[in-house]
Amino acid sequence: MTHRRERHMSRRNFVSGLAAVAGVSALPSVAASAAARRPPPADPGRLRAVRDRARQLDQLHTLLISVRGELLLAEAFRGGHLDRPANVKSVAKTIMAALAGAAIDRGVFEGVDQKVAPLLGDLVPRDADPRVGEITVEDLLTMRAGLQRTSGPRYGEWVKSRNWVRYALSREFVDEPGGRMLYSTGSYHLLSAALTRGSGRSTLALAREWLGDPLEIEIPPWTRDPQGIYMGGNNMALTPRAMVKFGEMYRRGGVGDNGRVLPASWIDASWTPRTLSPFSGDRYGYGWFLRSMTGHAARYARGYGGQMIYVVPEVALTVAVTSDPTRPARSGGYISDLHRLMEELIIPLAAGTA
């Protein structure tokens, strides 16, 4: 070990000597390179304005703002915790969409056009409508399966059923597969079931291996259906810091601190508009809502109550928000408040530092 260190130091001195002879400085250190990537200090007045506005939002629990990979703000409000897992509700759909991309990359799924019924096997009801056989992975990712929704007023009946997959597949068709967006957690649960059957492993195990380990984030167990399949699209828990890491990985084109996590092509595909939300009117890709904010293309994951991950690549911005999970957050109410916070204060803050 000593000889290896001495050889390393000798080589460093040799390089430095060559640089001195050539009349140039030595090679920059890793710390110097990191400093070069680090954004300049945020304007204190703008940061103070963000904090003041955040304190006025009585549903808000945590707010984290990252610019170019550096946290400019990480604060908890009203009992929120930065390092404690929070129920991110339907942000789980965005996590599931990432797992679908990883499954395609690894050959577990053939692609987004693959029919899911053969993967589900005996979970498909024997008397299912023939159109069930036409539902693809993409139809589930975009919630365009055509089946009657299992979210909203039917959610309680669905999760009380003995078989969530069969219940979802037994709903009547209110549109054709590939038609309009019908926001339904059942669609994402079918995706989780297809992933489980196709891989022979639990969705939790895959989430930990494909996302948790490379991003160095904790993914605790979450709700399972009566057959033991982890719920697709709701009730996952992540810490706010983990939410930032996940969003940052997407912002960086599928790359985390430890290397590539998802193909860059999957990030592009996820952020390509494919349908419209019937509630907000925002466009939707694979697990991400898409809208323009102050002239910038913004992408966001959204969960009940106001659990949010925003990514605005043009200003190198990732934002994580957790909120009271027991209170609704409508597009015209609290979600609009969060959007305004982004547009009026956070994006200008990032633009001034990025």
Backbone torsions as a table, in degrees:
resi	resn	phi	psi	omega
1	MET	NA	-41.5	-179.3
2	THR	-63.9	-44.6	-179.5
3	HIS	-63.7	-38.7	179.4
4	ARG	-63.3	-43.0	179.5
5	ARG	-64.0	-40.6	-180.0
6	GLU	-64.0	-40.9	178.3
7	ARG	-63.4	-40.6	178.9
8	HIS	-62.6	-44.6	-179.6
9	MET	-66.4	-38.0	178.7
10	SER	-63.1	-41.8	179.4
11	ARG	-63.4	-40.1	179.1
12	ARG	-62.8	-44.1	178.9
13	ASN	-63.4	-36.5	179.3
14	PHE	-63.6	-45.1	178.6
15	VAL	-63.1	-42.8	179.1
16	SER	-62.5	-38.9	179.5
17	GLY	-64.4	-42.2	176.4
18	LEU	-59.6	-41.0	-179.4
19	ALA	-63.7	-40.7	-179.0
20	ALA	-65.9	-40.5	179.0
21	VAL	-63.1	-38.7	-178.7
22	ALA	-76.3	-7.9	179.3
23	GLY	81.6	22.9	179.0
24	VAL	-125.1	163.9	179.6
25	SER	-77.4	164.3	179.4
26	ALA	-67.2	166.1	179.9
27	LEU	-59.1	142.8	-179.0
28	PRO	-66.3	146.8	179.3
29	SER	-77.7	165.9	176.3
30	VAL	-60.0	-40.0	179.7
31	ALA	-62.8	-39.2	179.4
32	ALA	-66.6	-39.0	178.8
33	SER	-64.4	-41.7	178.4
34	ALA	-62.7	-39.6	179.5
35	ALA	-64.6	-34.1	179.5
36	ALA	-67.1	-31.1	179.8
37	ARG	-80.7	-20.6	-174.1
38	ARG	-70.4	133.9	179.4
39	PRO	-67.2	154.3	176.3
40	PRO	-63.7	159.9	-178.8
41	PRO	-55.8	140.0	179.1
42	ALA	-71.1	149.0	177.7
43	ASP	-62.5	121.1	-176.8
44	PRO	-58.3	-36.5	179.4
45	GLY	-65.0	-40.3	178.5
46	ARG	-68.7	-39.9	176.5
47	LEU	-62.4	-41.4	178.8
48	ARG	-63.2	-38.3	178.6
49	ALA	-65.0	-38.6	177.5
50	VAL	-63.5	-46.6	179.8
51	ARG	-60.7	-44.0	-177.7
52	ASP	-62.8	-43.5	179.1
53	ARG	-66.3	-40.9	-179.2
54	ALA	-60.9	-40.0	-179.4
55	ARG	-64.0	-24.0	-179.8
56	GLN	-78.7	-14.6	-178.7
57	LEU	-89.8	101.3	-168.8
58	ASP	-74.6	-3.8	174.0
59	GLN	-94.2	-14.5	-172.5
60	LEU	-72.1	132.9	177.6
61	HIS	-108.7	-46.3	178.1
62	THR	-141.1	150.9	177.1
63	LEU	-140.6	122.1	177.6
64	LEU	-125.4	132.0	-178.3
65	ILE	-124.3	120.9	179.0
66	SER	-118.6	129.9	174.9
67	VAL	-122.1	123.6	-179.0
68	ARG	53.0	36.5	176.0
69	GLY	84.2	0.4	179.7
70	GLU	-110.7	129.3	178.5
71	LEU	-72.5	118.0	175.1
72	LEU	-90.2	-26.6	-177.8
73	LEU	-150.6	134.8	174.7
74	ALA	-148.3	98.1	-174.4
75	GLU	-133.7	147.9	176.6
76	ALA	-111.7	145.0	-178.7
77	PHE	-131.6	146.2	171.4
78	ARG	48.7	49.2	174.7
79	GLY	86.7	4.8	176.9
80	GLY	-71.1	161.8	-179.0
81	HIS	-134.4	131.6	-178.5
82	LEU	-75.8	-27.7	-173.5
83	ASP	-117.1	14.8	177.6
84	ARG	-110.1	132.4	-179.9
85	PRO	-58.7	134.9	177.8
86	ALA	-118.7	146.9	176.2
87	ASN	-67.6	112.7	-176.3
88	VAL	-91.4	5.6	175.4
89	LYS	51.9	-125.7	-172.6
90	SER	-78.6	1.3	165.9
91	VAL	-59.3	-21.7	175.4
92	ALA	-57.4	-29.3	177.3
93	LYS	-63.4	-38.7	178.6
94	THR	-68.2	-36.9	175.5
95	ILE	-64.1	-43.9	179.0
96	MET	-62.9	-37.4	177.6
97	ALA	-63.2	-38.4	176.1
98	ALA	-63.4	-40.2	178.1
99	LEU	-64.9	-35.5	176.9
100	ALA	-62.9	-42.0	177.3
101	GLY	-62.6	-41.8	178.3
102	ALA	-65.5	-36.8	179.7
103	ALA	-66.1	-38.8	176.6
104	ILE	-66.2	-41.8	-179.5
105	ASP	-62.4	-31.3	-177.8
106	ARG	-97.1	0.9	177.2
107	GLY	84.4	6.2	176.3
108	VAL	-70.1	-42.1	169.4
109	PHE	-104.8	145.4	178.6
110	GLU	-75.0	-29.5	-178.0
111	GLY	161.7	179.5	-176.4
112	VAL	-70.8	-18.9	-179.8
113	ASP	-87.9	1.0	-179.1
114	GLN	-67.7	137.1	175.9
115	LYS	-75.7	138.6	-173.6
116	VAL	-91.6	-20.7	-176.8
117	ALA	-57.1	-43.8	178.3
118	PRO	-62.1	-31.0	177.4
119	LEU	-69.7	-36.7	-176.5
120	LEU	-76.4	-25.3	175.0
121	GLY	57.1	-124.7	-174.7
122	ASP	-73.1	-1.3	173.4
123	LEU	-75.2	-17.1	178.0
124	VAL	-78.2	126.1	179.2
125	PRO	-57.5	143.7	-179.5
126	ARG	-63.4	-31.3	-178.4
127	ASP	-99.5	23.8	-177.4
128	ALA	-64.1	147.8	173.6
129	ASP	-55.7	136.6	-180.0
130	PRO	-55.2	-25.0	-179.5
131	ARG	-67.2	-17.4	175.1
132	VAL	-57.9	-35.8	179.9
133	GLY	-67.9	-11.2	-179.3
134	GLU	-95.8	-9.3	-176.8
135	ILE	-69.6	131.1	-178.2
136	THR	-108.0	170.7	174.2
137	VAL	-57.4	-42.8	180.0
138	GLU	-64.1	-37.4	178.1
139	ASP	-59.4	-37.0	178.7
140	LEU	-73.9	-41.4	179.9
141	LEU	-61.5	-33.7	-177.3
142	THR	-101.7	2.8	-179.3
143	MET	55.5	47.1	177.0
144	ARG	-121.4	38.1	180.0
145	ALA	-69.1	-22.5	-177.8
146	GLY	91.0	-12.0	-178.7
147	LEU	-78.2	150.2	175.2
148	GLN	-54.5	139.8	-173.9
149	ARG	-64.8	147.8	170.8
150	THR	-108.4	6.7	173.4
151	SER	-96.2	176.2	179.1
152	GLY	69.8	-136.3	-174.1
153	PRO	-65.9	-17.9	-178.9
154	ARG	-96.1	-0.9	-175.5
155	TYR	-61.8	-46.9	-177.0
156	GLY	-60.3	-44.4	179.1
157	GLU	-62.6	-40.2	-178.9
158	TRP	-62.7	-50.7	-175.2
159	VAL	-73.8	-11.5	174.4
160	LYS	-89.6	-8.4	-177.9
161	SER	-72.6	161.9	-176.7
162	ARG	-79.0	-20.7	-178.7
163	ASN	-145.5	102.5	-173.7
164	TRP	-64.7	-36.8	-178.9
165	VAL	-66.2	-50.0	-179.5
166	ARG	-64.4	-37.7	178.0
167	TYR	-59.8	-49.0	-178.5
168	ALA	-61.6	-40.1	-178.4
169	LEU	-76.9	-12.6	179.1
170	SER	-91.6	-5.5	179.4
171	ARG	-67.3	152.5	177.5
172	GLU	-70.4	152.7	176.0
173	PHE	-81.9	124.4	176.9
174	VAL	-106.9	-2.9	172.4
175	ASP	-159.6	170.3	178.4
176	GLU	-82.3	152.7	173.0
177	PRO	-55.3	131.9	-176.6
178	GLY	87.5	6.0	179.9
179	GLY	-81.8	-133.7	-176.1
180	ARG	-80.0	163.5	178.3
181	MET	-73.1	127.2	175.8
182	LEU	-122.6	94.5	-172.0
183	TYR	-56.9	115.6	-173.1
184	SER	-152.5	121.3	175.8
185	THR	-64.7	-26.4	177.3
186	GLY	-57.0	-37.1	178.9
187	SER	-61.5	-43.9	180.0
188	TYR	-73.0	-25.9	174.7
189	HIS	-70.3	-36.4	174.6
190	LEU	-61.1	-36.9	177.0
191	LEU	-63.7	-42.5	178.2
192	SER	-63.6	-40.7	178.7
193	ALA	-64.8	-42.3	178.6
194	ALA	-64.3	-38.1	178.5
195	LEU	-66.1	-41.4	179.3
196	THR	-65.0	-46.7	-179.9
197	ARG	-68.6	-39.4	-176.7
198	GLY	-70.1	-31.1	-177.2
199	SER	-98.3	-22.9	-174.2
200	GLY	76.1	14.4	-178.9
201	ARG	-132.6	160.7	-179.3
202	SER	-73.9	153.8	176.5
203	THR	-61.7	-34.2	176.9
204	LEU	-62.0	-47.4	-179.3
205	ALA	-60.9	-41.1	179.9
206	LEU	-68.5	-41.3	179.7
207	ALA	-62.0	-40.0	179.7
208	ARG	-68.6	-41.6	-177.8
209	GLU	-74.2	-43.9	-172.2
210	TRP	-84.8	-26.0	-177.8
211	LEU	-121.7	-50.6	-174.5
212	GLY	-61.2	-49.7	-177.3
213	ASP	-64.7	-52.0	-178.1
214	PRO	-66.0	-30.4	179.6
215	LEU	-89.9	-7.2	-177.7
216	GLU	56.2	50.9	176.7
217	ILE	-125.3	151.2	178.5
218	GLU	-84.4	134.2	173.2
219	ILE	-125.0	97.7	-178.5
220	PRO	-71.8	159.3	172.7
221	PRO	-59.0	151.3	178.5
222	TRP	-136.7	-167.9	-173.1
223	THR	-57.9	138.0	173.9
224	ARG	-121.8	154.4	177.8
225	ASP	-83.0	175.4	-177.3
226	PRO	-59.6	-21.1	178.1
227	GLN	-90.6	0.7	177.1
228	GLY	89.4	8.0	179.6
229	ILE	-83.8	128.9	179.9
230	TYR	-66.8	137.0	-174.9
231	MET	-59.3	127.7	174.8
232	GLY	-91.8	116.9	171.5
233	GLY	102.9	6.2	177.6
234	ASN	-164.7	156.5	167.6
235	ASN	69.6	15.3	169.8
236	MET	-75.0	157.2	178.7
237	ALA	-123.3	133.4	175.5
238	LEU	-139.9	150.6	171.2
239	THR	-75.3	154.9	175.1
240	PRO	-55.9	-36.5	178.7
241	ARG	-66.3	-36.2	176.4
242	ALA	-65.7	-37.1	177.5
243	MET	-60.5	-40.6	177.5
244	VAL	-63.6	-43.6	-179.6
245	LYS	-61.6	-41.2	179.0
246	PHE	-64.4	-46.9	178.6
247	GLY	-62.7	-39.0	178.9
248	GLU	-63.6	-37.7	178.0
249	MET	-60.4	-41.7	176.4
250	TYR	-67.0	-42.2	-179.2
251	ARG	-60.0	-34.4	-177.8
252	ARG	-89.4	17.9	175.1
253	GLY	74.6	29.1	177.8
254	GLY	96.4	7.1	-177.4
255	VAL	-107.2	130.3	173.7
256	GLY	-102.0	-173.7	-179.4
257	ASP	-63.6	-25.2	-176.7
258	ASN	-105.5	14.7	178.2
259	GLY	120.0	-170.7	-174.7
260	ARG	-70.5	135.7	178.5
261	VAL	-111.1	-44.6	178.9
262	LEU	-130.5	151.7	175.9
263	PRO	-63.0	142.8	177.1
264	ALA	-58.8	-33.6	179.5
265	SER	-63.7	-29.6	178.3
266	TRP	-72.9	-35.3	176.2
267	ILE	-62.8	-46.5	178.9
268	ASP	-60.7	-43.7	-179.7
269	ALA	-64.6	-38.2	-178.8
270	SER	-66.5	-30.0	-177.4
271	TRP	-100.3	16.3	174.2
272	THR	-93.6	124.2	-178.6
273	PRO	-60.9	133.0	-178.9
274	ARG	-130.1	-18.6	178.5
275	THR	-162.4	-178.3	-179.0
276	LEU	-122.9	139.8	174.1
277	SER	-68.8	130.0	177.7
278	PRO	-72.3	-11.4	-177.0
279	PHE	-100.2	-52.0	-177.6
280	SER	-94.1	-20.9	-174.4
281	GLY	81.2	-1.8	177.9
282	ASP	-74.0	153.7	176.8
283	ARG	-74.8	162.8	-175.4
284	TYR	-141.8	135.8	176.8
285	GLY	-107.1	-123.5	174.4
286	TYR	-103.1	90.8	177.1
287	GLY	83.3	-3.4	-178.0
288	TRP	-123.1	135.8	169.0
289	PHE	-84.8	148.1	-174.4
290	LEU	-129.4	131.1	177.5
291	ARG	-155.7	163.5	175.7
292	SER	-92.6	134.2	176.8
293	MET	-128.6	115.2	-178.2
294	THR	49.9	39.5	178.2
295	GLY	83.2	1.1	179.1
296	HIS	-107.4	142.9	176.3
297	ALA	-74.3	115.7	-179.3
298	ALA	-113.2	144.9	175.7
299	ARG	-123.2	142.6	178.6
300	TYR	-147.7	143.5	170.0
301	ALA	-96.5	142.0	-172.4
302	ARG	-136.7	131.9	175.7
303	GLY	-126.3	156.9	-178.1
304	TYR	-51.0	139.0	177.8
305	GLY	88.6	-13.8	-179.5
306	GLY	104.4	39.5	171.2
307	GLN	-90.0	120.5	-168.8
308	MET	-138.6	144.9	163.8
309	ILE	-126.7	119.1	176.8
310	TYR	-105.4	140.4	173.3
311	VAL	-133.3	123.9	177.9
312	VAL	-126.3	89.3	-172.2
313	PRO	-60.0	-33.6	-175.5
314	GLU	-61.2	-26.9	177.3
315	VAL	-115.4	20.4	175.6
316	ALA	54.5	40.5	-169.9
317	LEU	-112.0	133.6	169.4
318	THR	-131.9	132.7	-178.0
319	VAL	-130.3	135.3	173.8
320	ALA	-117.6	137.9	-179.9
321	VAL	-133.5	130.1	165.4
322	THR	-118.0	149.7	-173.7
323	SER	-142.1	175.1	177.4
324	ASP	-58.6	113.9	-175.7
325	PRO	-77.4	-3.0	-177.7
326	THR	-97.4	-7.2	-177.3
327	ARG	-111.6	139.6	179.2
328	PRO	-66.2	155.7	178.2
329	ALA	-137.1	90.7	-174.2
330	ARG	-82.3	157.9	-178.8
331	SER	-59.7	-32.4	179.9
332	GLY	-93.2	4.8	-178.0
333	GLY	-120.8	-111.2	-175.3
334	TYR	-62.2	-36.9	178.3
335	ILE	-62.9	-38.2	175.3
336	SER	-62.9	-37.4	176.6
337	ASP	-61.3	-42.1	178.9
338	LEU	-67.3	-41.3	177.0
339	HIS	-60.0	-42.3	179.9
340	ARG	-65.6	-38.8	176.0
341	LEU	-58.3	-42.2	177.1
342	MET	-63.4	-50.1	-172.2
343	GLU	-71.3	-42.1	-172.3
344	GLU	-85.8	-27.3	-173.5
345	LEU	-127.3	-47.8	-170.8
346	ILE	-75.8	-44.8	178.8
347	ILE	-63.6	-44.6	174.4
348	PRO	-60.1	-36.2	176.2
349	LEU	-60.9	-46.7	-179.7
350	ALA	-66.4	-41.1	-179.5
351	ALA	-61.8	-30.5	179.5
352	GLY	-79.3	-13.2	-179.2
353	THR	-114.4	-23.7	-176.8
354	ALA	-77.4	NA	NA
